Amino acid sequence: MTKRYGIIGSGMMGREHIRNIGLLEGAKVAAIADPDLVQTRQAQDQAGPDCASYLTHQEMLSAGGLDAVVIAAPNHLHLPILQDVLATELPVLCEKPLGLTDTECARIEVLQARRSAPLWVAMEYRYMPAVARLLEEVAKGTAGTVQMLSIREHRFPFLPKVGDWNRFNAQTGGTLVEKCCHFFDLMRLILKSDPIRVYASGNIDVNFLDEDYEGRKPDVIDNAYVIVDFASGTRAMLDLCMFAEGSYWQEVISATGDIARIDARVPGPARFNPDGEERASQLLISPRLKRSFHREDIAVDPAIAWAGDHHGSTFYQHQRFLRMLNEGGAPEVTVHDGRIAVAVGAAAELSVRTGQAVALPSFEQEMADA
């Protein structure tokens, strides 16, 4: 039986979800909720003539007939929307970040604990083919025990969004929450340990300096270094630059252990390349003994690559989400995963403002006490 999805938020990411759901067998977008009629019309053109539209998510939920909900609204609306959606027993895929702050995410965690239907946090970067291969090799022990992890993202500035919501910390949680919760999630996933301390240095140096929104100046930082210490004694570093759209590799993830280093290299979206062509990602394995070197070029099916800016990861994520809907089981990315990723990003934002290292709470102890 075909699963009927409702999409809340029909902007750039909402439409990416629509295109990718359209590639799945046994799934369709049946409804869209968004107060912006221009965005809704564009989304309906992609979803097809049978897709209903609503001005509010409450109207969509009241109409019924859905098997799952995807939340792709601006960050500051996630908690208000989830308060309504989690009052139902509909399975949910919620875009990152789960909330703006740890307090918001803790509230969502409580709401989710009261119901049985799953809530999956959309951490697409886990499913980028080159990143998935790195995760596979780390799990096999190819690098040995990973002691250091570095993630570099040198990319384009934030794109224009409806209402310019992504220009302000109050609506995004800050760049290190909005953009970088993906990377803090990957750090924890690769190192198999919880973060305990964060130190960050960053600023807004290049982007949006001349922009003015009725007297409001953008305050989202455009570059930062972030160091994260983990309970296991390992550490990770993020190098973020959002005025480096000319970089060939947008993301480079390097996991270094006592046997080898593993690198995943991911180019930027094809539509920003001079020729508009999709570039292959790469996986590299560099053993310490230098007796062998492995390089693997990783291409994505053009039809899947066309459906979004994330090298097929949104499609592969939706494949797994649909499998969960059909076969049961738990989300691969839980509310707790989403909460910790936001907590690290929020701590990094605080560290940037204060110049001080920020200690994180013991999330496991907190759950045990609850």
N, C-alpha and C positions, 0 to 999 in steps of 0.2 A: 504494500500500500504506500502510495506517495506521501511523504511527510510535507506538511504545509508550514512554511516559515512566515513569521511576522517580523519585519525589520523596523526598528525604532531609530530614526535618524537616516536621512537619505543623502547625506553629503558625500564627499569623496570616498571615505571608507565604507559607508553604507552601500554605495554603488559597487565597490569592489566585492563586497560580500554577495550582492545580488548576482553579479557576473559569475562568480565562482559556484554559487549554489546552482546556477543554470547549467553548469557542466556536469553536475552529479546526476546519476540515474536514481530515480526514486525520491527526488526532492524538488520542490518548487517554492517560489516566493508568492505567497497568497495575499499578503497585506503589507502596507507601508504606512507608518505614522510619522508625520513631520509637519510643523506649522508653516514651513516655507514652501509655498506652492511651486516655485520655480524648481527647487531641488526635487520635489515630489514628482513633477512631470518628467524630469530627466530619468529618475529612478523607475517610474512606471514604463517608460519607453524600453528600458532594459528588461524589466520583469515580465512584460507582456500585457495584453488587453484584459486578461482575467484577474489581474492584481487589483485588489481594493485599496483605497487610500483613505486616511483619516488625519484630521488635524492634530489629534492628541493620542498618546499611547493608551489613555484610559478608554477612549472610544474603541480602539482596536481590541483591547482586552475584553471589553464588554460584548463585542460582536461575536467573539468565540470562533470556533472552527480551526484553531491553530494547534500544531503539534510541537512547536518550538519558537522561541523568540531570540532575535539577535539585537543587541543594544549597541548602536554605533553613533550615539548622540555625543555632543561635546562633554568633556570630562566632568565639569561641574554639575551636570545633570544626571550623572550615573546614580548617585545615592537617591535622589528623589524618584527617579524612574524605578530603581530596584525596590524601593519601598512598596511600590504598587505591584510590580511583577512578581516579587517573592511572596506576595500574599496569595498567589495562584500555585498550582502544581505543574506549571509549564517548565520544561527544560530550557535553560538559558545559556547563550553564548554572549558574554559581555566583553566588549573591547577593553583593552588596557588604556589607562591605568584603572584599576578597580574603583578607586576613589581618589580624592585629592590629598588626603592625609591618613595617617594610621588610625586616627579616631573614627573617620568615616568608614574605613575598611573594617575596623573592629565591629561597628554597627552592622555592616553588611554580613559579617561572619555570624553574628548572633541571629539575624533574620534567616539566613540560610540554614542554620542548625535546627530551625523549627519545622523544616519541611523535608520531604523525601526526594523531590525532583532535583536533578543535578544543576549546578551552576559551574560553567567552564569559563575560565578567564582566557581571553584571546591573546596569547603570547606567540604571535606568528613566527618570530625569529627562531624558535625551537625547530620549526619545520622547513626552514630554508635548506635545500638539499646539501649544500656544503657544510652547514652547521650540523645538520643531522648526521652527516658522515663523521665529523669531528667527535660528536657525542658517542657515536658507535665505536670509534677507535679508542677513545679514552676509556670506555666501558670494557673493552677487550684487554686493556692494559698495555697498549702499544707504546704509550709515553712513560709507562711505569707509574710511580706515584707522582701525581701532578702537584708541584710545589708553588708554581707561579702561573698566573693567568693574566694576560693583557688583552684588552679589547680596544681597538681604535675605530672610531667612526668619524670620517671626514666627509662631509656631505653638503647638500644644498640647504639654504635657510628654510624656515617654516614657510609653507605655502599660504596664500590668502585663503581664509575660511569665512563662512557665513558669520556676519557680525564681528569679524576679526577677533573671535574669542581666544584664538591661540597666541595672541600677543601679550597676554597678561597672566601673571602668576596666580591671581585670584580665581581664574577660570581653568587653568591648566594644572595647577599644583607646582608649576615651575618646570623648566626644561628638563631637569634631572629626574623629575617624576614623569612628565608627559612623554618624553622621548626615550629616556634611558632606563625606565623600569624593565624593558626588554633585556637589557644587558645585565642588570642586577639579578634578574631571574636566571639568566644563563650562568652567571658566576656561581650561584648557589647550586644549580643543577650539575655543573661540571665538577665542582669541588666537593659536593656531597657533604656540605657543612653549612651551618647558619652563620650569618654575619654578626659580628659583635661590636665593631667600631668603624667609623667612617671619617675620613678627612678629605676635604675638597677645596680647591681653589678655582675660581672662575669669574667671568665678568660678561657684560654686554659691551663689545668693543667695535663691532662692524655693522651688524644688521639693525635695521629699523631706527637708526639714530635720528633720521629726519621725519619720522612718522609722528602724527599727532591725531588723536581721536577725541575731539571735543575737549581738548585740554589734558587728555591722558596720554602719557608717553609709554610705549611698550617697555616692559621690565623683565622680559624673559632673557636669560643669559644666552650667549651664542658660542661660548667655549669654556671648557673646564678640564681639569684633571681631578680624578676621584680615586682614592685608595681605600680599599675595603679589607679589613682584617676579619678572619673567620675563626670560629671556635676551634677548629682543627689545627690552628697555627699557620695555615696557608694564607696567602694574600692575593688580591687581584687589583688591577688598575684599569680605569677607563680614561681614554684620551679622546675627548669630543671636540670637534670643530665644525661649526655650521656655516662657515663661509669658505668651504673648500670643494665646491661643486665640480671643479676641474679634475678631481682625483680619479684615477682609473679604478682603484679599489675603494669602494665606499666603506666597507667593514673588513677588518682583519682581526681575527681571533686567534691567539697563540696560547696553547696550553703546553707548558714546559715541565717535564718530569725528569726523573733520574735516569731514564733510558733514552728518551727522544723528545723532540718538540713536534707538535702537530699544529699546523696553520690552516685555517679556513679563510679564504679570500672571496669576498662577494662584491661584485660591481654595483653601481647605482642603477636606478630604473632605466629601462631602455629608452623611454620617451624623452629623457634628458641627455641622451648621448647625441653627439653631433650627427651621426648617421641614422639614429633612431633604431639601431639594431640591438637585439639582446646579446649580451656578452656572457660567455661561460664563466661560472665560478670555478674555484680551484681548491683542492685539498693537497697539502704538502706534509710529508712525514720526513723528518730529519733526525736520524739516529745519532747519538753522541759519538759512536765509534766511526762514523763517516764511511762505513763500508757499503752503504746503499742509500739511495735517495728516491723517494716516491713522489711523483706529481700526478694528480688525477684531475682532468678537466671535467666539469660537471655541467652539462647543458640541461635545459628544461624544455619539455614539449611546447612548441610555439603557441598552441591553443591555450595551454594553461598559463604560460608566461604573459600572454596578451590580457588575461583577465585581471591583472593587478600589477602593483609596483613592487611586489615582494618575492619575485622569482619562484612563483608557484606555491609559496608557503601557505597562503590563505586557502588554496584548494586542498592541499594535503591536510591541513587542520580540519577543514570541513568534512573531508572523507572520514576522519576519525570521529568527529562529532556525530556524523550520521550513523556510523557503525554503533556508537554508544546508544543512539536513539533506537536502533533496530534490535540490538542484541543485549542491551543493558550494560551495567558496569559503571565505574566511576569516571569522572573527568580526569584527563591527563594533567590538566593545570587547575588546581583547586583554588578555592577562595583563600585558603591560607597561603598558597604560593603567591597569589596576587597581592595579598596584604603585605608580605615581607618585602616584595619588590618595591612597593610604594613606600614602605617605611625606610628603606635604604635611600631611595631618591629624596625623600623629605629630609632625612638626616643630612644628606649631601648638600641640599639647598641651605639648610641651617648652617652648616659648616662654612659654606661660601660667604654667608652674611656675617658670621662671627669670627672667622679665622681660627676656630677651635675645632679639635676633634670631637665627634659626637658619639657617645656610647649608645648602643641599641639595647632594648630590653631582651630578656630571655623569653622568646615566644613560646618555646616548649614548656617552660615552667608556668607561664601564664595560662596555657591551655590545660595543664595539669591542675592548677589551682581552680580553674573554672569548672 
